[in-house]
Amino acid sequence: MTGRLTIIGTGPGNPNQTTPQALQAIAAGEVFFGYGPYLDRLNLRPEQQRIASDNRQEIDRARAALDAAARGGNVCVVSGGDPGVFAMAAAICEAIEAGPETWRRLDLVVLPGVTAMLAVAARAGAPLGHDFCAISLSDNLKPWELIERRLRAVAEAGLVIALYNPISRSRPWQLATAFKLLREILPVTTPVIFGRAIGRPDEHFTVVPLGEADQQAADMATCVIIGSAETRVIERDGMDPLVYSPRAAGP
């Protein structure tokens, strides 16, 4: 008996930003695995089973979902944003690679979603209009020294940088350290965008120069976008500024 495993990205939290394809998969699913707050965003029917787990239990969640699908279930694994961006699609693939042959025979579907940096970029204007990258500041799965090397390399290469997982109670110092490193490379006037819970009722959005960027403006629900030397800010009276990176960047 072979089941189906669908990995769903629900977007950044605004129900209108969940794709119709994802909504169809949610309506058809039987068992849902995910981080509790992400499952809370779904309007599940009484017969649809909900299995919540902590955000740090991704591999255990992946294995449990794969086991359920291997037993013939129509299983959904739910991520916020896009499931392939620092999320559950990679955890599922990692579990499949190390797991039994039956997991490789599953009908596996990954459905994309609007990831946080796209929601924040759209709110700001077009800061990702030219070359950019995404880096997670979490050192749970990689050493901090590697994060610093990557930050330095992409800043020197002139890429716009989207920072995921910028700060937490267990990692209160890393965003400030990242800003300090970037100030050694980029102009202090480089725009920094803080976008928290964009599209939700509790959203917070602000743009400051790198020289004034403060880690206190971020939490784990924040995506931070740091411009390149070419990124521009268009001030507008009584409105948030527009931030964009020209398509023709570089000398």
N, C-alpha and C positions, 0 to 999 in steps of 0.2 A: 504494500500500500504506500503510495507516494502522495504527499500533500503539497501544499502551496505556501510559500513564505513571501510576503510582500513587505518591503521596507519603505515606510512612508515618511516624507518630510511634510510637516504641517505648516511650515512657514514661520515667521517671527512672532506670531501670536494673534494678529488680527485675523478673525475668521474669513474676511474677504480676501486674504492673501493665501489661503489654502487652495490649491488647484482643483479644478473639477475632476481630474484624474484621481487625485488623492481622495476626494470625497466619495467617488464611486468605489474605490477599494475599501474605504472605511465602512461603507454601507454593506459591502459583501463579506466582510471579515467575520470570523467566528470567535477568535481568541486574540487578545491584544496585550502585547508586552511593551513596557516602556517605563521611563521615569515618571513618577506620580504626577507632577505638575503638567507634563505633556499629555498624559492620558486624560487629565481633567479638562483639557480643551475639546475633547471629543464628545459628541452627543450620541452615546451608545444606547442601544436598545437593551431591555432587561435580559434578553437571552444571549447577548454578546458578553463574553467573559473578559474581565479586566485584571491583569496581573502586573502590579506596580512593584518597582524596586528602586533602590537608591541610585543616584547618578554615577557612583563609582563602581557599580556592579555590572559594567557593560558586557564583559566576557561571559559571566555567569548568566546574564539575561539572554545573550546570543545563544548559548548552548541550550538553555531551557526552551527557547523559541524553536530552535532547530529540532530538538527532540519532539516537540508537539507537532511540528509539521511532518516529521518522519512517520508519525503515527497516523497520518492521513488528514490532519486538520487544515483548515484555511486560516492561516496564522498571519497576523500583522505585527510588525515591530515598528514602534512610533518614535520618531525623532522630531525635535523642534528644528526650524530652519530647513536645510537640505541634509538628508541622511548621509550624503557622501562627504560632507565638509566637517571634519572633526567630530564625527557622529557614528551612528550604529552600522552603517553599511560596511565600513572598514572592520568593525568588530565582528560582524557576521562572517565576512570573508576570512578573517584570521581564524575564527573557530572552525570554519569549513576546512581550511587547509590542514589543520591539526586534528580534525575529527574523523569519524568513521566514513566509509565509502557511501553509506546511505545518504549522508548529508549532501554529497556532491550530485546526487541524482534528483534532488528536489527541484521543483519548479520555482525558481527564484526570480523575483522582480524587484527592482529598485526604482522608486518613483521620486523624481526630483521635487524640491521645494524652494521657496525664496529664502536664501540664507541671509543672516544678519547683515553682512557687509553690503549686500544689494539693497536691503531696506534702508539702511543708514545712508548709503550713497544717493539713493533716490530722494530721500528727505533733504539732503544737502544740495543737490544739483547734479553734478557729474564728476566727482573727485576721482572716479575710476575710469575716466575718459581716455587715459593712455595706459601704459604698462603698469601693472600692480601685482601684489602678492598678498597672501594671507599667512599669518604666523600665529600660532597659539603660544601664549606666555606661560602656560602650565608646564611645569617640569615634572609632572607625575610620570610621564612616559619617555622623557628625554632629558639629558642633563642641561642645567642652566647655561653652562659654557657653550653648548651647541646653539642655544637660542641667541646668545650674544653674538656669536660668529655670524649667524644668519642675518640678524638685524644690521650688523655693520656692513655685511656684503651687499644687501639689497638697498640700503641707504646710499652707499657709495655708487651703486649701479643706477641710481635715480628712479627707483620704483616707488610708487605709492604703496603704503603698508597698511593693511587691515589687521588689527590685533584682536584676536579672540581670547577668551579666558584671561582678561587683563589683570584681575586682582581677586583675592578671596581672603577670608579670615586666616587661612593657613599660609597664604602667600601675600602678605601685606606690603612687601618691599619691592616686588619685581617691576611693577609699572614705573615707579619712580626711577629705578635703575635703568630701565629701557629709555626713558626720556633723557636721562643724563647722558647716556651713550649717544643717542641721536643728536643731541645738541652739539656734540663734538664734530659732527659731520654735516648737518643741515643748517641752513640759516635759521636764526631764532624767530624769524617772521613766518616760517613754514606753518600753514594752517593745520590745526589738529581738531578733529571732529569727535565729539563724545555723543554717541547715540544709544540711549537706554530705552529698551522696550518700545521701539519705534512702531507706531501703528496701534498701540494699546492705550487705554485711558491714562495710564501712569507714565507715558513716555516723557523723556527728558532729552533735549537736543541743545547742544551749544557748540560754538566754534571759537577757538582761542589760538593765538600764536604759540608755537612750540616753546618759546621762552617763558610763557606763562602757564603752560600745561601743568596741571596738578593731579596727582593720582587720586585725590579726594573726590574728584568728579566722576569716578568710575566704580562700578561693582561688577559682579559676575554676569549681570544682565546687560552689560554695556559692551558695545563694539566700538573700538577706537580706530579711526582712520587718520593716518598721518600722511600729509601730502608730500610731494617731491618738491625740489627747488622751483619747478615750473608751475606748480599748482597755484591757482589764482582765486582771489576772493572778490566778489562783486557786492559792495555794500548797497543796501536798499532801505530807504527811510521807513521806519516803523515796521519793518519786516525782517525776518531772518536773512542773513547774507546767502548768496549763491556761491558755492565752492565748486570749481571745476579744474580739471587737468586738460590742457589743450591737446588735441589729437596730434598736432605736430610739435612734439616735445624734443628737447635736446638742443645742442649748439647748432 
